[in-house]
Amino acid sequence: MPHPTWQDLYNDALLEYDLAKLPERVEAACQAIHQYRVQKGYALTAEERKELDDALRVLFTLMQRAA
């Protein structure tokens, strides 16, 4: 089975209904996003940067509302 992408982990966090598992899902997605940014480095386009920033913003909001 291939390694999940940051988008897969992001979607898993968005769809998690168990509040006990949510922090773990959000953390995995955030780490994957950070790793993707590091991997792409300067090759990251403005569109990709916006997509990643938006995803992180949504994950942060999700955690705030779940608290």
N, CA, C and O atoms as CSV, one atom per row, in Angstrom:
chain,resi,resn,atom,element,x,y,z
A,1,MET,N,N,0.844,-1.184,0.000
A,1,MET,CA,C,0.000,0.000,0.000
A,1,MET,C,C,0.882,1.237,0.000
A,1,MET,O,O,1.795,1.337,0.819
A,2,PRO,N,N,0.629,2.189,-0.905
A,2,PRO,CA,C,1.478,3.386,-0.975
A,2,PRO,C,C,1.304,4.279,0.255
A,2,PRO,O,O,0.280,4.249,0.937
A,3,HIS,N,N,2.329,5.060,0.503
A,3,HIS,CA,C,2.310,5.999,1.620
A,3,HIS,C,C,1.237,7.059,1.364
A,3,HIS,O,O,1.169,7.603,0.262
A,4,PRO,N,N,0.394,7.364,2.363
A,4,PRO,CA,C,-0.674,8.351,2.123
A,4,PRO,C,C,-0.107,9.745,1.855
A,4,PRO,O,O,0.915,10.135,2.419
A,5,THR,N,N,-0.780,10.473,0.998
A,5,THR,CA,C,-0.371,11.840,0.697
A,5,THR,C,C,-0.891,12.771,1.790
A,5,THR,O,O,-1.697,12.372,2.630
A,6,TRP,N,N,-0.419,14.015,1.765
A,6,TRP,CA,C,-0.921,14.961,2.759
A,6,TRP,C,C,-2.420,15.170,2.558
A,6,TRP,O,O,-3.156,15.394,3.520
A,7,GLN,N,N,-2.869,15.097,1.296
A,7,GLN,CA,C,-4.299,15.261,1.022
A,7,GLN,C,C,-5.120,14.121,1.638
A,7,GLN,O,O,-6.210,14.349,2.165
A,8,ASP,N,N,-4.594,12.903,1.570
A,8,ASP,CA,C,-5.276,11.759,2.185
A,8,ASP,C,C,-5.408,11.960,3.694
A,8,ASP,O,O,-6.477,11.752,4.268
A,9,LEU,N,N,-4.315,12.366,4.321
A,9,LEU,CA,C,-4.317,12.563,5.771
A,9,LEU,C,C,-5.191,13.748,6.169
A,9,LEU,O,O,-5.850,13.720,7.208
A,10,TYR,N,N,-5.192,14.777,5.348
A,10,TYR,CA,C,-6.052,15.939,5.573
A,10,TYR,C,C,-7.522,15.517,5.525
A,10,TYR,O,O,-8.306,15.874,6.404
A,11,ASN,N,N,-7.883,14.760,4.499
A,11,ASN,CA,C,-9.267,14.282,4.372
A,11,ASN,C,C,-9.654,13.367,5.529
A,11,ASN,O,O,-10.782,13.425,6.017
A,12,ASP,N,N,-8.723,12.523,5.970
A,12,ASP,CA,C,-8.988,11.660,7.126
A,12,ASP,C,C,-9.311,12.498,8.360
A,12,ASP,O,O,-10.216,12.162,9.123
A,13,ALA,N,N,-8.577,13.580,8.553
A,13,ALA,CA,C,-8.828,14.456,9.702
A,13,ALA,C,C,-10.190,15.131,9.582
A,13,ALA,O,O,-10.929,15.227,10.561
A,14,LEU,N,N,-10.515,15.593,8.393
A,14,LEU,CA,C,-11.802,16.259,8.192
A,14,LEU,C,C,-12.978,15.321,8.433
A,14,LEU,O,O,-14.034,15.752,8.896
A,15,LEU,N,N,-12.802,14.060,8.126
A,15,LEU,CA,C,-13.889,13.092,8.236
A,15,LEU,C,C,-13.929,12.358,9.573
A,15,LEU,O,O,-14.824,11.546,9.809
A,16,GLU,N,N,-12.958,12.642,10.452
A,16,GLU,CA,C,-12.919,11.948,11.749
A,16,GLU,C,C,-14.036,12.448,12.649
A,16,GLU,O,O,-14.126,13.643,12.931
A,17,TYR,N,N,-14.870,11.550,13.093
A,17,TYR,CA,C,-15.980,11.920,13.971
A,17,TYR,C,C,-15.676,11.627,15.439
A,17,TYR,O,O,-16.364,12.138,16.322
A,18,ASP,N,N,-14.670,10.822,15.707
A,18,ASP,CA,C,-14.291,10.490,17.077
A,18,ASP,C,C,-13.354,11.576,17.609
A,18,ASP,O,O,-12.206,11.681,17.176
A,19,LEU,N,N,-13.852,12.382,18.549
A,19,LEU,CA,C,-13.056,13.497,19.073
A,19,LEU,C,C,-11.792,13.034,19.783
A,19,LEU,O,O,-10.836,13.801,19.897
A,20,ALA,N,N,-11.770,11.805,20.259
A,20,ALA,CA,C,-10.564,11.278,20.900
A,20,ALA,C,C,-9.461,11.017,19.879
A,20,ALA,O,O,-8.278,11.101,20.211
A,21,LYS,N,N,-9.834,10.703,18.655
A,21,LYS,CA,C,-8.858,10.413,17.596
A,21,LYS,C,C,-8.493,11.649,16.782
A,21,LYS,O,O,-7.496,11.644,16.059
A,22,LEU,N,N,-9.286,12.696,16.895
A,22,LEU,CA,C,-9.098,13.881,16.059
A,22,LEU,C,C,-7.704,14.515,16.203
A,22,LEU,O,O,-7.074,14.811,15.188
A,23,PRO,N,N,-7.205,14.733,17.428
A,23,PRO,CA,C,-5.872,15.357,17.526
A,23,PRO,C,C,-4.784,14.563,16.799
A,23,PRO,O,O,-3.890,15.149,16.189
A,24,GLU,N,N,-4.859,13.244,16.863
A,24,GLU,CA,C,-3.874,12.401,16.176
A,24,GLU,C,C,-3.984,12.564,14.659
A,24,GLU,O,O,-2.973,12.632,13.960
A,25,ARG,N,N,-5.202,12.625,14.164
A,25,ARG,CA,C,-5.421,12.799,12.718
A,25,ARG,C,C,-4.925,14.171,12.247
A,25,ARG,O,O,-4.275,14.289,11.208
A,26,VAL,N,N,-5.246,15.197,13.031
A,26,VAL,CA,C,-4.819,16.555,12.678
A,26,VAL,C,C,-3.296,16.652,12.702
A,26,VAL,O,O,-2.692,17.242,11.807
A,27,GLU,N,N,-2.684,16.078,13.718
A,27,GLU,CA,C,-1.214,16.109,13.824
A,27,GLU,C,C,-0.576,15.408,12.626
A,27,GLU,O,O,0.394,15.913,12.061
A,28,ALA,N,N,-1.102,14.269,12.241
A,28,ALA,CA,C,-0.560,13.533,11.089
A,28,ALA,C,C,-0.671,14.367,9.821
A,28,ALA,O,O,0.259,14.410,9.015
A,29,ALA,N,N,-1.807,15.028,9.645
A,29,ALA,CA,C,-2.000,15.865,8.457
A,29,ALA,C,C,-1.042,17.053,8.466
A,29,ALA,O,O,-0.442,17.371,7.439
A,30,CYS,N,N,-0.894,17.705,9.609
A,30,CYS,CA,C,0.017,18.856,9.712
A,30,CYS,C,C,1.460,18.446,9.430
A,30,CYS,O,O,2.186,19.152,8.731
A,31,GLN,N,N,1.867,17.314,9.971
A,31,GLN,CA,C,3.227,16.836,9.721
A,31,GLN,C,C,3.435,16.520,8.240
A,31,GLN,O,O,4.486,16.823,7.676
A,32,ALA,N,N,2.439,15.917,7.623
A,32,ALA,CA,C,2.551,15.582,6.200
A,32,ALA,C,C,2.629,16.848,5.348
A,32,ALA,O,O,3.377,16.899,4.372
A,33,ILE,N,N,1.860,17.863,5.718
A,33,ILE,CA,C,1.902,19.137,4.992
A,33,ILE,C,C,3.282,19.765,5.137
A,33,ILE,O,O,3.864,20.234,4.158
A,34,HIS,N,N,3.800,19.771,6.350
A,34,HIS,CA,C,5.138,20.339,6.571
A,34,HIS,C,C,6.195,19.564,5.773
A,34,HIS,O,O,7.064,20.157,5.134
A,35,GLN,N,N,6.107,18.255,5.821
A,35,GLN,CA,C,7.068,17.422,5.089
A,35,GLN,C,C,6.983,17.696,3.583
A,35,GLN,O,O,8.011,17.753,2.908
A,36,TYR,N,N,5.788,17.862,3.062
A,36,TYR,CA,C,5.605,18.160,1.646
A,36,TYR,C,C,6.250,19.504,1.299
A,36,TYR,O,O,6.910,19.636,0.268
A,37,ARG,N,N,6.053,20.491,2.164
A,37,ARG,CA,C,6.668,21.814,1.938
A,37,ARG,C,C,8.183,21.724,1.891
A,37,ARG,O,O,8.824,22.323,1.027
A,38,VAL,N,N,8.748,20.976,2.816
A,38,VAL,CA,C,10.204,20.823,2.866
A,38,VAL,C,C,10.693,20.086,1.625
A,38,VAL,O,O,11.696,20.463,1.021
A,39,GLN,N,N,9.976,19.039,1.257
A,39,GLN,CA,C,10.359,18.238,0.091
A,39,GLN,C,C,10.325,19.070,-1.192
A,39,GLN,O,O,11.244,18.985,-2.007
A,40,LYS,N,N,9.282,19.865,-1.375
A,40,LYS,CA,C,9.148,20.680,-2.587
A,40,LYS,C,C,10.075,21.892,-2.584
A,40,LYS,O,O,10.551,22.320,-3.636
A,41,GLY,N,N,10.328,22.439,-1.404
A,41,GLY,CA,C,11.222,23.586,-1.283
A,41,GLY,C,C,10.818,24.742,-2.168
A,41,GLY,O,O,9.662,25.166,-2.170
A,42,TYR,N,N,11.775,25.247,-2.919
A,42,TYR,CA,C,11.537,26.411,-3.777
A,42,TYR,C,C,10.692,26.081,-5.004
A,42,TYR,O,O,10.242,26.986,-5.707
A,43,ALA,N,N,10.475,24.805,-5.265
A,43,ALA,CA,C,9.654,24.401,-6.410
A,43,ALA,C,C,8.156,24.529,-6.110
A,43,ALA,O,O,7.323,24.303,-6.988
A,44,LEU,N,N,7.825,24.884,-4.889
A,44,LEU,CA,C,6.422,25.042,-4.488
A,44,LEU,C,C,5.831,26.262,-5.179
A,44,LEU,O,O,6.358,27.369,-5.064
A,45,THR,N,N,4.741,26.054,-5.893
A,45,THR,CA,C,4.112,27.171,-6.606
A,45,THR,C,C,3.264,28.004,-5.642
A,45,THR,O,O,2.956,27.565,-4.534
A,46,ALA,N,N,2.902,29.185,-6.070
A,46,ALA,CA,C,2.047,30.049,-5.256
A,46,ALA,C,C,0.698,29.376,-5.001
A,46,ALA,O,O,0.140,29.491,-3.910
A,47,GLU,N,N,0.187,28.686,-5.991
A,47,GLU,CA,C,-1.091,27.978,-5.842
A,47,GLU,C,C,-0.984,26.858,-4.801
A,47,GLU,O,O,-1.869,26.690,-3.962
A,48,GLU,N,N,0.110,26.097,-4.868
A,48,GLU,CA,C,0.327,25.037,-3.876
A,48,GLU,C,C,0.488,25.622,-2.479
A,48,GLU,O,O,-0.053,25.091,-1.509
A,49,ARG,N,N,1.228,26.709,-2.381
A,49,ARG,CA,C,1.448,27.358,-1.085
A,49,ARG,C,C,0.114,27.792,-0.477
A,49,ARG,O,O,-0.120,27.610,0.718
A,50,LYS,N,N,-0.759,28.368,-1.310
A,50,LYS,CA,C,-2.076,28.785,-0.833
A,50,LYS,C,C,-2.904,27.586,-0.394
A,50,LYS,O,O,-3.571,27.632,0.640
A,51,GLU,N,N,-2.863,26.513,-1.177
A,51,GLU,CA,C,-3.605,25.302,-0.838
A,51,GLU,C,C,-3.147,24.736,0.515
A,51,GLU,O,O,-3.970,24.327,1.334
A,52,LEU,N,N,-1.841,24.717,0.736
A,52,LEU,CA,C,-1.302,24.211,1.999
A,52,LEU,C,C,-1.665,25.127,3.163
A,52,LEU,O,O,-2.041,24.652,4.234
A,53,ASP,N,N,-1.556,26.429,2.957
A,53,ASP,CA,C,-1.932,27.391,4.004
A,53,ASP,C,C,-3.403,27.257,4.362
A,53,ASP,O,O,-3.766,27.285,5.538
A,54,ASP,N,N,-4.250,27.110,3.351
A,54,ASP,CA,C,-5.684,26.946,3.595
A,54,ASP,C,C,-5.961,25.661,4.377
A,54,ASP,O,O,-6.774,25.658,5.301
A,55,ALA,N,N,-5.294,24.585,4.011
A,55,ALA,CA,C,-5.483,23.309,4.707
A,55,ALA,C,C,-5.072,23.427,6.175
A,55,ALA,O,O,-5.771,22.935,7.061
A,56,LEU,N,N,-3.941,24.077,6.428
A,56,LEU,CA,C,-3.497,24.249,7.813
A,56,LEU,C,C,-4.472,25.113,8.605
A,56,LEU,O,O,-4.724,24.853,9.782
A,57,ARG,N,N,-5.013,26.127,7.967
A,57,ARG,CA,C,-5.995,26.999,8.620
A,57,ARG,C,C,-7.251,26.209,9.006
A,57,ARG,O,O,-7.791,26.379,10.099
A,58,VAL,N,N,-7.703,25.352,8.102
A,58,VAL,CA,C,-8.885,24.529,8.373
A,58,VAL,C,C,-8.607,23.552,9.516
A,58,VAL,O,O,-9.451,23.366,10.393
A,59,LEU,N,N,-7.440,22.936,9.509
A,59,LEU,CA,C,-7.095,21.998,10.577
A,59,LEU,C,C,-7.025,22.708,11.928
A,59,LEU,O,O,-7.493,22.173,12.933
A,60,PHE,N,N,-6.452,23.894,11.957
A,60,PHE,CA,C,-6.372,24.674,13.192
A,60,PHE,C,C,-7.770,25.000,13.691
A,60,PHE,O,O,-8.051,24.855,14.881
A,61,THR,N,N,-8.644,25.436,12.801
A,61,THR,CA,C,-10.018,25.770,13.175
A,61,THR,C,C,-10.769,24.540,13.672
A,61,THR,O,O,-11.530,24.614,14.637
A,62,LEU,N,N,-10.552,23.419,13.012
A,62,LEU,CA,C,-11.176,22.167,13.421
A,62,LEU,C,C,-10.801,21.820,14.863
A,62,LEU,O,O,-11.659,21.429,15.654
A,63,MET,N,N,-9.536,21.961,15.197
A,63,MET,CA,C,-9.082,21.662,16.558
A,63,MET,C,C,-9.656,22.654,17.567
A,63,MET,O,O,-10.016,22.269,18.679
A,64,GLN,N,N,-9.743,23.902,17.193
A,64,GLN,CA,C,-10.313,24.907,18.104
A,64,GLN,C,C,-11.765,24.584,18.414
A,64,GLN,O,O,-12.194,24.664,19.565
A,65,ARG,N,N,-12.512,24.224,17.394
A,65,ARG,CA,C,-13.946,23.945,17.578
A,65,ARG,C,C,-14.177,22.646,18.330
A,65,ARG,O,O,-15.190,22.498,19.013
A,66,ALA,N,N,-13.250,21.704,18.212
A,66,ALA,CA,C,-13.393,20.425,18.892
A,66,ALA,C,C,-13.025,20.525,20.368
A,66,ALA,O,O,-13.396,19.663,21.164
A,67,ALA,N,N,-12.295,21.575,20.734
A,67,ALA,CA,C,-11.824,21.706,22.129
A,67,ALA,C,C,-12.939,22.118,23.063
A,67,ALA,O,O,-12.714,22.271,24.264
